Amino acid sequence: MLFLTRWLSCILVSALLLNLYSLPGRTQSQRPTSTPTKPREPPGWVKLLDQARQYEASHDYRSAEKIYRQLLGQPQPSSMNNYMHQYIWLNLGLNLSEQGQLTEAIKVLQQLVSLDDVNSHHVASANHLLEHVQKQLQEAQTNVQDGLRDIKADPNSIKGYKDLMTGLAAQGQALQSISFLEQQLGYPLSPNQLLELARAAKSLHWKYVSNHIHNQRFDLSMELYQELVQRFPDSQAAQSEYLDFLALYGAPAEVISAYQNRIRRNPELIWNYWQALTHNLEAAGRLEEARQIFDQLLQQKQTEPYVYLALGSFLERTKRPDEAVQVYFKAIQAFPGHSPSDRRCHVVKATAYDRLVTLLDHQHRLDQVLSLFQHNLPNLTASMYYNLGLALRYEGFQDLEAQVSDQMQTSFPQARVEKSSLC
């Protein structure tokens, strides 16, 4: 379909030129030979046509369709020649095909070729597009039939739902997929069937679906997932997949509400959802609520190092670096063996030791790291000194690493730190 759009856009340029220099009642010899002192204001329909093209450039085909129908639904202006009037018919047909309104597109294109004195270029273009749309409609109808057959044979057929959704989307009927399928099957869809329908919408293939539907497929999936959780609020699989999808594509306020409702029903699920929830609370500017989530996690004392690191990063981003320093010390105290990774590793995961060194460096007080370490960690071990030394070494502070190493030897002269490959 993209090649047709580009091809027809070339027609517009030549058509506009033809229109502007072929106004009714003026021949080639009658055109002015001198340049007018004041440029002529373009007719209102030219502005509307340009607006329609801008809508289509942003994939707002419905708004463009309304303009085309407005132009065709009123008497043809005297400043618009037949070539341009027919061009608008052609553009409406292309627009409808992009929306998946294949039957309506065929009707418009057939009306165009049946008009009196149709330009031969438009006839060729309309017939070419008509052939393409009719083939697309036939493929879509076949997809729907194949999908229904497979689903009736196996209610959980993944291929069946993909074929069905692809065919319905190509015909602009994807939003009616639930009612259509239930009518064809004769019974309400189960949670798993509705879930497969939403998954199929999410994975619509470009080669079978128009640009408009392709760009709207996530909105379509969202509607299907929302219907799914409304019908089956106690389905764990449905709720989890909906929230995962919402976290990727939903607006922050929508994500927050859905996650909070889910946690309210089962507080233990905060462990599954804390990252998405705190991220969206922060994006929405609800910083105190995000901090409360972190505090709730840490109070349960069943957390992991990365909760501390996430809280520290959150505090740094919200301009509370001193609080972040204290969080990194708490992380070291809770997980002293969470050792910095060797920088030769392919994947390097930061630790509280790394974050502490980096943040103190940004604050221009890294030279205090040893005294701060001793002040904030009353139960220091040789391994904790060693891990701090690693973080300093990997960040390029060898002199400070030497000081930490000397202090470790002084405090723990008999200690032998286990050195692993770390990778």
Secondary structure, 3 states (H helix, E strand, C coil): CHHHHHHHHHHHHHHHHHHHCCCCCCCCCCCCCCCCCCCCCCCHHHHHHHHHHHHHHCCCHHHHHHHHHHHHCCCCCCCCCHHHHHHHHHHHHHHHHHHCCHHHHHHHHHHHHCCCCCCHHHHHHHHHHHHHHHHHHHHHHHHHHHHHHHHHHCCCCHHHHHHHHHHHHHCCCHHHHHHHHHHHHCCCCCHHHHHHHHHHHHCCCHHHCCHHHHHHHHHHHHHHHHHHHHHCCCCHHHHHHHHHHHHHHCCHHHHHHHHHHHHHHCHHHHHHHHHHHHHHHHHCCCHHHHHHHHHHHHHCCCCCHHHHHHHHHHHHHCCCHHHHHHHHHHHHHHCCCCCCCCCCCCCCCCCHHHHHHHHHHHCCCHHHHHHHHHHHCCCCCHHHHHHHHHHHHHCCCHHHHHHHHHHHHHHCCCCCCCCCCCC
